[in-house]
């Protein structure tokens, strides 16, 4: 059974005041799948719930980035409860879009709507950015956000991300933001 294999990984563990950023685990699958069934969560992430199969692929991609590129996404765990509440990190998704973001660390964060409004996204993004500043040689990081996702746009602005383009990605409008390091 998959869950019985321990993960031996170079993925760094980052504690914050209230969160633990760590590798994704098989045990996170049920919680992440449940989160992807919430309309407040998936509204800006494709607009429809994802089945377990697709969420499983996301977890594999998140951990796989680390082995291929030396960076990736962390699972976000609420320290007080030990509960999986989402994910934050960097990727090179090789998106087919203009402007191209290929080769630039693209930060992203998605957290359970049940914990929104507590500052967890700001805290998790700050920890990820601190790690990125210590490990990336590039001069900037980027992100994409749905123009109607005001909370994520506020988190991005808090961390110095500024809009650099508006474009279409997967037939939906998107804002491209950048942050110089």
JOFEN-V266397 format. One record per residue. N is the residue number from 1. RES is the residue in three letters. PHI is phi in whole degrees, -180 to 180 (* if undefined). PSI is psi as a letter, one per 30 degrees, with the letter a starting at -180 (NA if undefined). Layout:
BEGIN
n:N res:RES phi:PHI psi:PSI
n:N res:RES phi:PHI psi:PSI
END
This chain:
BEGIN
n:1 res:UNK phi:* psi:k
n:2 res:UNK phi:-59 psi:e
n:3 res:UNK phi:-67 psi:f
n:4 res:UNK phi:-87 psi:f
n:5 res:UNK phi:-88 psi:k
n:6 res:UNK phi:-74 psi:k
n:7 res:UNK phi:-87 psi:j
n:8 res:UNK phi:-107 psi:j
n:9 res:UNK phi:-143 psi:k
n:10 res:UNK phi:-85 psi:g
n:11 res:UNK phi:-68 psi:k
n:12 res:UNK phi:-69 psi:k
n:13 res:UNK phi:-103 psi:k
n:14 res:UNK phi:-125 psi:j
n:15 res:UNK phi:-85 psi:k
n:16 res:UNK phi:-123 psi:a
n:17 res:UNK phi:-59 psi:e
n:18 res:UNK phi:-128 psi:f
n:19 res:UNK phi:-131 psi:l
n:20 res:UNK phi:-128 psi:k
n:21 res:UNK phi:-95 psi:k
n:22 res:UNK phi:-149 psi:l
n:23 res:UNK phi:-66 psi:l
n:24 res:UNK phi:-76 psi:k
n:25 res:UNK phi:-122 psi:l
n:26 res:UNK phi:-54 psi:e
n:27 res:UNK phi:-64 psi:f
n:28 res:UNK phi:-78 psi:f
n:29 res:UNK phi:-58 psi:e
n:30 res:UNK phi:-63 psi:e
n:31 res:UNK phi:-68 psi:e
n:32 res:UNK phi:-67 psi:e
n:33 res:UNK phi:-63 psi:e
n:34 res:UNK phi:-63 psi:e
n:35 res:UNK phi:-63 psi:e
n:36 res:UNK phi:-72 psi:f
n:37 res:UNK phi:-96 psi:f
n:38 res:UNK phi:-89 psi:k
n:39 res:UNK phi:-56 psi:e
n:40 res:UNK phi:-65 psi:f
n:41 res:UNK phi:-85 psi:e
n:42 res:UNK phi:-84 psi:f
n:43 res:UNK phi:-53 psi:e
n:44 res:UNK phi:-105 psi:g
n:45 res:UNK phi:-124 psi:h
n:46 res:UNK phi:103 psi:f
n:47 res:UNK phi:78 psi:g
n:48 res:UNK phi:-149 psi:l
n:49 res:UNK phi:-66 psi:l
n:50 res:UNK phi:-108 psi:k
n:51 res:UNK phi:-73 psi:l
n:52 res:UNK phi:-52 psi:e
n:53 res:UNK phi:-57 psi:e
n:54 res:UNK phi:-72 psi:e
n:55 res:UNK phi:-67 psi:e
n:56 res:UNK phi:-59 psi:e
n:57 res:UNK phi:-61 psi:e
n:58 res:UNK phi:-62 psi:e
n:59 res:UNK phi:-62 psi:e
n:60 res:UNK phi:-64 psi:e
n:61 res:UNK phi:-64 psi:e
n:62 res:UNK phi:-60 psi:e
n:63 res:UNK phi:-72 psi:e
n:64 res:UNK phi:-64 psi:e
n:65 res:UNK phi:-56 psi:e
n:66 res:UNK phi:-61 psi:e
n:67 res:UNK phi:-73 psi:f
n:68 res:UNK phi:-88 psi:e
n:69 res:UNK phi:-120 psi:f
n:70 res:UNK phi:83 psi:g
n:71 res:UNK phi:-151 psi:l
n:72 res:UNK phi:176 psi:a
n:73 res:UNK phi:-103 psi:k
n:74 res:UNK phi:-104 psi:k
n:75 res:UNK phi:-74 psi:k
n:76 res:UNK phi:-109 psi:k
n:77 res:UNK phi:-115 psi:k
n:78 res:UNK phi:-76 psi:j
n:79 res:UNK phi:-61 psi:e
n:80 res:UNK phi:-63 psi:e
n:81 res:UNK phi:-113 psi:f
n:82 res:UNK phi:75 psi:g
n:83 res:UNK phi:-85 psi:k
n:84 res:UNK phi:-72 psi:k
n:85 res:UNK phi:-124 psi:g
n:86 res:UNK phi:152 psi:a
n:87 res:UNK phi:-149 psi:k
n:88 res:UNK phi:-149 psi:k
n:89 res:UNK phi:160 psi:a
n:90 res:UNK phi:-119 psi:k
n:91 res:UNK phi:-151 psi:l
n:92 res:UNK phi:-124 psi:j
n:93 res:UNK phi:-77 psi:f
n:94 res:UNK phi:59 psi:h
n:95 res:UNK phi:-63 psi:k
n:96 res:UNK phi:-88 psi:i
n:97 res:UNK phi:-152 psi:l
n:98 res:UNK phi:-126 psi:k
n:99 res:UNK phi:-76 psi:l
n:100 res:UNK phi:-74 psi:k
n:101 res:UNK phi:-111 psi:g
n:102 res:UNK phi:-57 psi:k
n:103 res:UNK phi:86 psi:f
n:104 res:UNK phi:-108 psi:k
n:105 res:UNK phi:-64 psi:j
n:106 res:UNK phi:-105 psi:j
n:107 res:UNK phi:-84 psi:k
n:108 res:UNK phi:-151 psi:l
n:109 res:UNK phi:-151 psi:k
n:110 res:UNK phi:-143 psi:k
n:111 res:UNK phi:-128 psi:l
n:112 res:UNK phi:-55 psi:k
n:113 res:UNK phi:-57 psi:f
n:114 res:UNK phi:-64 psi:f
n:115 res:UNK phi:-112 psi:g
n:116 res:UNK phi:-61 psi:l
n:117 res:UNK phi:89 psi:g
n:118 res:UNK phi:-102 psi:f
n:119 res:UNK phi:82 psi:g
n:120 res:UNK phi:-65 psi:e
n:121 res:UNK phi:-63 psi:e
n:122 res:UNK phi:-60 psi:e
n:123 res:UNK phi:-66 psi:e
n:124 res:UNK phi:-68 psi:e
n:125 res:UNK phi:-64 psi:e
n:126 res:UNK phi:-59 psi:e
n:127 res:UNK phi:-66 psi:e
n:128 res:UNK phi:-64 psi:e
n:129 res:UNK phi:-64 psi:e
n:130 res:UNK phi:-61 psi:e
n:131 res:UNK phi:-63 psi:e
n:132 res:UNK phi:-60 psi:e
n:133 res:UNK phi:-62 psi:e
n:134 res:UNK phi:-82 psi:f
n:135 res:UNK phi:-121 psi:f
n:136 res:UNK phi:-97 psi:k
n:137 res:UNK phi:-89 psi:f
n:138 res:UNK phi:-75 psi:l
n:139 res:UNK phi:-91 psi:f
n:140 res:UNK phi:-155 psi:l
n:141 res:UNK phi:-121 psi:l
n:142 res:UNK phi:-131 psi:l
n:143 res:UNK phi:-155 psi:l
n:144 res:UNK phi:-125 psi:k
n:145 res:UNK phi:-143 psi:k
n:146 res:UNK phi:-60 psi:k
n:147 res:UNK phi:-63 psi:f
n:148 res:UNK phi:-91 psi:f
n:149 res:UNK phi:-90 psi:i
n:150 res:UNK phi:-57 psi:e
n:151 res:UNK phi:-60 psi:e
n:152 res:UNK phi:-69 psi:e
n:153 res:UNK phi:-63 psi:e
n:154 res:UNK phi:-67 psi:e
n:155 res:UNK phi:-61 psi:e
n:156 res:UNK phi:-60 psi:e
n:157 res:UNK phi:-63 psi:e
n:158 res:UNK phi:-58 psi:f
n:159 res:UNK phi:-105 psi:g
n:160 res:UNK phi:88 psi:g
n:161 res:UNK phi:-77 psi:k
n:162 res:UNK phi:-123 psi:k
n:163 res:UNK phi:-62 psi:k
n:164 res:UNK phi:-122 psi:f
n:165 res:UNK phi:-164 psi:l
n:166 res:UNK phi:-119 psi:k
n:167 res:UNK phi:-149 psi:a
n:168 res:UNK phi:-115 psi:k
n:169 res:UNK phi:-133 psi:k
n:170 res:UNK phi:52 psi:h
n:171 res:UNK phi:67 psi:g
n:172 res:UNK phi:-130 psi:k
n:173 res:UNK phi:-66 psi:k
n:174 res:UNK phi:-147 psi:k
n:175 res:UNK phi:-104 psi:k
n:176 res:UNK phi:-100 psi:k
n:177 res:UNK phi:-122 psi:l
n:178 res:UNK phi:-136 psi:l
n:179 res:UNK phi:-136 psi:j
n:180 res:UNK phi:-69 psi:k
n:181 res:UNK phi:-90 psi:NA
END
